[in-house]
Amino acid sequence: MHHVTRFDESALQAPPLYEKHSQGYTQATLIDHTVGSVHTGTHICQLAPQGMLSPHFHAFEESFYILQGEAVLSLEGQAYHLKQGDLGAIKVGQVHAWRNVGDEPVRWFQMAAPQPKPAGGWQDTYFVREGSAPTEGQLLNVADTGGNLLSHFDVGQIPPPGDPTRQTSGAPPGVFLKWLMDEQIGAVHHRLLFIEYQPGVSLAMHDHTFEECYFILSGEVEAVIEDRRYLAKPGDVLWTSVGCFHSFANIGAEPVRWLETFAPQPPRENIFRFRAEWEKKAQELSD
């Protein structure tokens, strides 16, 4: 099972859950239970200038990646001034609040796992009594985050083709992969990663024991999912379920980059199951 959609700014709406606890906050759902997902909840979130989101906490884990604008994030009583490329994870039960401190909307990609409950059921988001969002904070220092899961990554940090440090992540040649959030960093329920494919690079047909969501940032990539072919461009969103076969190829002239999520976290072994490898082994050993 899979789903392909596209982020449209017109989908940014004020969620009823946050109506009494925010100003200028909107979000657009990318992937949730309505498309067949069990583990993944992804959104584009936005705060208008002077907008704020009151202190609250969840019974699920969140991660975020700032796409544009500037905001102050309060996390467990510490305030951080965040900009484009800043990112982090908010652990289950951590109290946090947001405020836009720039002149343009602040927008971020957000992942939640376990998947948030649908509206009308058991509530898994709670608001703090008499809480307020801070108006200022210290610029993020990745060397001193006060114990919180915060970091920074942008395209300027991607090593150029041919640089040996591109391969330190274990990615295939021509692929750059940066783990933004995983169990080694401190996340428990999901992974968030940044991927770049150079022109001409492809990854063969495979599947996983976890769901994946892909939010295309730049470039174009050809995706074949369950034998259906798609050309994904910036703003496009793809989702693959557990056991869904898929492949990717950069058939363009520019690098393609995207944010990708895993939920739940992968097993220690056999993360990829390449279909061609198993078919070859079957031919060699089976009757």
C-alpha positions as CSV (number, residue, x, y, z in Angstrom):
1,M,0.0,0.0,0.0
2,H,1.2,3.5,-0.8
3,H,0.0,7.1,-1.1
4,V,1.3,10.0,-3.2
5,T,0.1,13.6,-2.6
6,R,1.4,17.2,-2.7
7,F,1.7,19.9,-0.1
8,D,-0.6,22.8,-1.0
9,E,-0.6,26.0,1.0
10,S,-4.4,26.2,0.7
11,A,-4.4,23.1,3.0
12,L,-3.0,25.1,5.9
13,Q,-5.9,25.3,8.3
14,A,-6.3,26.1,12.0
15,P,-6.8,22.8,13.7
16,P,-9.7,22.8,16.1
17,L,-7.6,21.1,18.8
18,Y,-5.4,24.2,19.1
19,E,-8.0,26.8,18.5
20,K,-8.2,28.1,22.1
21,H,-4.4,27.7,22.7
22,S,-2.8,29.4,19.7
23,Q,-2.7,32.5,17.5
24,G,-1.9,32.4,13.8
25,Y,-1.2,28.6,13.9
26,T,-2.1,26.4,11.0
27,Q,-1.1,23.0,9.8
28,A,-1.6,20.8,6.7
29,T,-1.8,17.0,7.1
30,L,0.5,15.1,4.8
31,I,0.2,11.5,6.0
32,D,-2.1,10.0,8.7
33,H,-4.6,7.2,9.2
34,T,-6.9,8.4,6.4
35,V,-4.4,7.2,3.7
36,G,-3.8,3.8,5.4
37,S,-0.9,4.7,7.6
38,V,-0.6,3.0,11.0
39,H,2.6,4.5,12.4
40,T,3.2,7.8,10.6
41,G,1.8,11.3,11.2
42,T,3.4,14.0,9.2
43,H,2.4,17.7,8.8
44,I,3.5,21.0,7.5
45,C,3.1,23.4,10.4
46,Q,3.1,27.2,10.2
47,L,2.9,30.2,12.5
48,A,2.0,33.6,11.1
49,P,4.1,36.7,12.2
50,Q,3.5,37.3,15.9
51,G,1.8,33.9,16.1
52,M,2.2,31.5,19.0
53,L,1.4,28.0,20.2
54,S,0.8,27.7,24.0
55,P,2.7,25.3,26.2
56,H,1.5,21.7,25.6
57,F,2.7,18.1,25.6
58,H,1.9,14.9,23.8
59,A,1.6,11.2,24.4
60,F,3.7,10.7,21.3
61,E,7.1,11.7,20.0
62,E,7.6,14.6,17.6
63,S,10.5,15.8,15.4
64,F,10.7,19.0,13.4
65,Y,12.8,20.6,10.7
66,I,12.6,24.4,10.1
67,L,11.9,25.1,6.4
68,Q,11.7,28.9,6.7
69,G,11.4,31.7,9.1
70,E,12.4,32.2,12.8
71,A,10.8,31.0,16.0
72,V,11.5,30.7,19.7
73,L,10.9,27.2,20.9
74,S,10.4,26.7,24.7
75,L,11.3,23.1,25.6
76,E,11.2,22.0,29.3
77,G,11.7,25.6,30.4
78,Q,14.6,26.5,28.1
79,A,14.1,28.9,25.2
80,Y,15.8,28.5,21.9
81,H,15.8,30.9,18.9
82,L,15.6,28.7,15.8
83,K,16.1,29.4,12.1
84,Q,16.0,27.6,8.8
85,G,17.8,24.3,9.0
86,D,17.4,23.9,12.8
87,L,15.8,20.7,13.9
88,G,15.0,18.6,16.9
89,A,12.9,16.0,18.6
90,I,10.4,16.5,21.4
91,K,10.2,13.4,23.5
92,V,7.0,12.0,24.8
93,G,5.6,14.2,27.6
94,Q,8.0,17.1,27.1
95,V,6.3,20.5,27.6
96,H,7.0,22.9,24.7
97,A,5.7,26.1,23.1
98,W,6.3,28.1,19.9
99,R,6.3,31.7,19.0
100,N,7.1,33.4,15.6
101,V,9.7,36.1,16.2
102,G,10.3,37.0,12.6
103,D,8.7,39.1,9.9
104,E,7.6,36.2,7.8
105,P,5.7,33.0,8.5
106,V,7.7,30.3,10.2
107,R,7.1,26.9,8.7
108,W,8.4,23.4,9.6
109,F,8.0,19.8,8.6
110,Q,6.8,17.7,11.5
111,M,6.8,14.0,12.2
112,A,4.9,12.3,15.0
113,A,5.1,8.7,16.2
114,P,3.3,6.8,17.4
115,Q,0.7,8.2,15.1
116,P,-1.5,10.8,16.8
117,K,-5.0,9.7,17.6
118,P,-7.8,11.0,15.2
119,A,-10.0,13.8,16.4
120,G,-13.0,12.6,18.5
121,G,-11.2,9.7,20.1
122,W,-8.8,9.5,23.1
123,Q,-7.0,12.8,23.5
124,D,-3.1,12.5,23.3
125,T,-2.3,16.3,23.3
126,Y,-2.6,18.3,26.5
127,F,-2.3,22.0,27.3
128,V,-0.6,23.5,30.4
129,R,-2.7,25.6,32.7
130,E,-1.8,29.3,32.5
131,G,1.2,28.7,30.3
132,S,2.6,31.2,27.8
133,A,5.0,31.0,24.9
134,P,8.4,32.9,25.4
135,T,9.2,36.0,23.4
136,E,12.9,35.5,23.1
137,G,15.6,32.8,23.4
138,Q,19.2,32.1,22.8
139,L,20.3,31.2,19.3
140,L,20.7,27.5,19.0
141,N,24.2,26.3,20.0
142,V,24.5,22.7,18.8
143,A,27.4,22.2,21.2
144,D,25.2,23.1,24.2
145,T,21.6,22.2,23.9
146,G,20.9,21.8,27.6
147,G,20.3,18.1,27.2
148,N,17.5,18.5,24.6
149,L,17.5,16.8,21.2
150,L,18.3,19.8,19.0
151,S,20.7,20.2,16.1
152,H,21.2,21.9,12.7
153,F,21.7,20.7,9.2
154,D,21.4,22.5,5.8
155,V,22.5,21.8,2.2
156,G,25.7,23.8,2.8
157,Q,26.9,20.9,5.0
158,I,26.6,18.3,2.3
159,P,30.1,17.2,1.1
160,P,30.7,17.6,-2.6
161,P,30.7,14.6,-5.0
162,G,33.9,12.7,-4.7
163,D,34.5,13.8,-1.1
164,P,35.2,10.6,0.9
165,T,33.1,11.9,3.9
166,R,30.0,11.5,1.8
167,Q,30.3,7.7,2.3
168,T,30.7,7.8,6.1
169,S,26.9,7.2,6.5
170,G,27.1,3.9,4.7
171,A,25.0,5.2,1.8
172,P,25.6,3.8,-1.7
173,P,27.9,5.8,-4.1
174,G,26.2,9.0,-5.2
175,V,23.9,9.1,-2.3
176,F,24.4,11.3,0.7
177,L,22.4,10.3,3.9
178,K,22.4,12.3,7.1
179,W,20.6,10.9,10.2
180,L,18.9,13.9,11.7
181,M,17.1,12.0,14.4
182,D,17.4,8.3,15.4
183,E,17.9,6.0,18.4
184,Q,21.6,6.8,18.6
185,I,20.7,10.5,19.0
186,G,17.9,9.9,21.5
187,A,14.6,9.3,19.6
188,V,12.6,6.3,20.6
189,H,9.8,5.8,18.1
190,H,11.1,7.0,14.7
191,R,13.9,8.3,12.5
192,L,14.2,11.5,10.5
193,L,16.8,11.7,7.8
194,F,18.1,14.0,5.0
195,I,18.9,12.4,1.6
196,E,20.5,13.6,-1.6
197,Y,20.8,11.6,-4.8
198,Q,23.2,12.8,-7.5
199,P,22.1,12.7,-11.1
200,G,22.1,9.2,-12.5
201,V,21.9,7.5,-9.1
202,S,19.3,4.9,-8.4
203,L,18.3,2.5,-5.6
204,A,16.8,-0.9,-6.7
205,M,13.4,-2.2,-5.8
206,H,13.1,-3.0,-2.1
207,D,10.8,-3.0,0.9
208,H,11.1,-2.6,4.7
209,T,9.5,-3.6,8.0
210,F,8.6,0.0,8.7
211,E,6.6,2.8,7.1
212,E,8.4,5.6,5.2
213,C,7.4,9.1,4.3
214,Y,9.3,11.3,1.8
215,F,8.9,15.1,1.5
216,I,10.7,16.4,-1.6
217,L,12.7,19.5,-1.0
218,S,14.5,20.1,-4.4
219,G,15.2,18.4,-7.7
220,E,13.1,15.6,-9.3
221,V,13.1,11.9,-8.6
222,E,11.5,9.0,-10.4
223,A,9.8,6.7,-7.9
224,V,8.3,3.3,-8.8
225,I,6.0,2.1,-6.1
226,E,4.0,-1.1,-6.4
227,D,4.7,-1.0,-10.2
228,R,3.3,2.5,-10.5
229,R,5.7,5.2,-11.8
230,Y,5.7,8.8,-10.4
231,L,7.9,11.8,-11.0
232,A,8.2,13.6,-7.7
233,K,9.1,17.3,-7.5
234,P,9.5,19.8,-4.6
235,G,6.5,19.8,-2.4
236,D,5.5,16.3,-3.3
237,V,4.9,13.7,-0.6
238,L,5.2,9.9,-0.9
239,W,4.4,7.3,1.7
240,T,5.1,3.5,1.6
241,S,3.6,1.0,4.0
242,V,5.3,-1.9,5.6
243,G,6.2,-4.4,2.9
244,C,5.6,-2.0,0.0
245,F,8.1,-2.5,-2.8
246,H,9.6,0.8,-4.1
247,S,12.6,2.2,-6.0
248,F,14.1,5.6,-6.7
249,A,16.2,7.1,-9.6
250,N,17.4,10.6,-10.2
251,I,16.8,10.9,-13.9
252,G,17.4,14.7,-13.9
253,A,20.4,16.9,-14.2
254,E,20.4,18.3,-10.7
255,P,20.7,16.6,-7.3
256,V,17.4,15.6,-5.7
257,R,17.0,16.1,-1.9
258,W,14.3,15.1,0.5
259,L,13.4,14.6,4.2
260,E,12.5,11.0,5.0
261,T,10.9,9.4,8.1
262,F,10.9,5.9,9.4
263,A,8.3,4.6,11.9
264,P,8.6,2.4,13.8
265,Q,12.4,2.4,14.1
266,P,14.1,-0.3,11.9
267,P,15.4,-3.7,13.2
268,R,19.1,-4.1,13.8
269,E,19.5,-6.3,10.7
270,N,17.9,-6.7,7.3
271,I,16.7,-3.1,7.0
272,F,16.5,-3.4,3.2
273,R,15.0,-6.4,1.4
274,F,16.0,-6.1,-2.2
275,R,13.6,-8.0,-4.4
276,A,16.2,-8.9,-7.1
277,E,18.6,-10.4,-4.6
278,W,15.9,-12.8,-3.2
279,E,14.7,-13.7,-6.7
280,K,18.3,-14.6,-7.6
281,K,18.8,-16.7,-4.5
282,A,15.6,-18.5,-5.2
283,Q,16.7,-19.4,-8.7
284,E,20.0,-20.7,-7.4
285,L,18.7,-22.8,-4.5
286,S,15.0,-23.5,-5.0
287,D,13.5,-26.4,-7.0
